[in-house]
């Protein structure tokens, strides 16, 4: 069996063709098959030469794993006020974004429509209002965003969200 790997570059797009040539022991004829990455491939055999025909609507660039292009920053926010932790990622296919606080996945409006946290199309985490009580501080903590696609994942830098103490006493 012979195998040939051919990369074709066409207007900054790559197509990977793999042609497999197998000689039949019973007939002595060459049998062939081909695999094309990112497009369909057909072949025609003529005098032990394979001609490849590429079909498909268009060529596309190679897929690549996610990377964070905007990391979240530390925030100090007053109780009841809105806040946004920014995160943007790029990759192909477009990565999905999830947020984690203290290692636990953050529930957003995608999970529960009643949630006060929203995952924005950009990947940022928006708080309609910061929830903070004497016994419960569900929004305060250290957050990271994680971008994923089938090629891998990228994790942002840590970002702290703190609730401002509006009742601090001033000594005059």
ZIDA-V622242 format. One record per pair of residues at least 6 apart in sequence whose C-alpha atoms are under 7 Angstrom apart, sorted by the first residue. I is the first residue (numbers start at 1). GAP is how many residues later the second one is. Records with the same first field share a line. If there is no record, write none. Layout:
BEGIN
I=GAP  GAP
END
This chain:
BEGIN
1=20  21  22
2=18  19  20
3=16  17  18
4=14  15  16
5=12  13  14
6=10  11  12
7=7  8  9  10
8=6  7  8
9=6
13=46  47  48
15=21  22  23
16=20  21
17=17  18  19  20
18=16  17  18
19=14  15  16
20=12  13  14
21=9  10  11  12
22=8  9  10
23=6  7  8
24=6  7
30=18
34=7
35=6
38=21
39=15  16  17
40=14  15  16
41=11  12  13  14
42=10  11  12
43=7  8  9  10
44=6  7  8
45=6
63=29  30
64=27  28  87
65=26  27  84  86  87  88
66=23  24  25  29  81  82  83  86  87  88
67=22  23  24  87
68=20  21  22  86  88
69=19  20  21
70=17  18  19
71=15  16  85  86
72=13  14  15  85  87
73=12  86
74=85  86  87
75=85  86  87
76=85  86  87  88
77=6  85  86  87
78=85  86
79=51  52  53  84
80=49  50  51
81=48  49
82=45  46  47  48
83=43  44  45
84=40  41  42  43
85=39  40  41
86=38  39
87=36  37  58
88=34  35  36
89=58
93=56
94=55
95=52  53  54
96=51  52  53
97=26  48  49  50  51
98=47  48  49
99=6  7  44  45  46  47
100=6  43  44  45
101=40  41  42  43
102=39  40  41
108=7  9  10  11
109=6  8  9  10
116=11  12  13
117=8  9  10  11
118=7  8  9
119=6  7
120=6
130=9
131=6  7  8
132=6  7
140=21  22  23
141=19  20  21
142=16  17  18  19
143=15  16  17
144=11  12  13  14  15
145=10  11
146=7  8  9  10
147=6  7  8
148=6
END
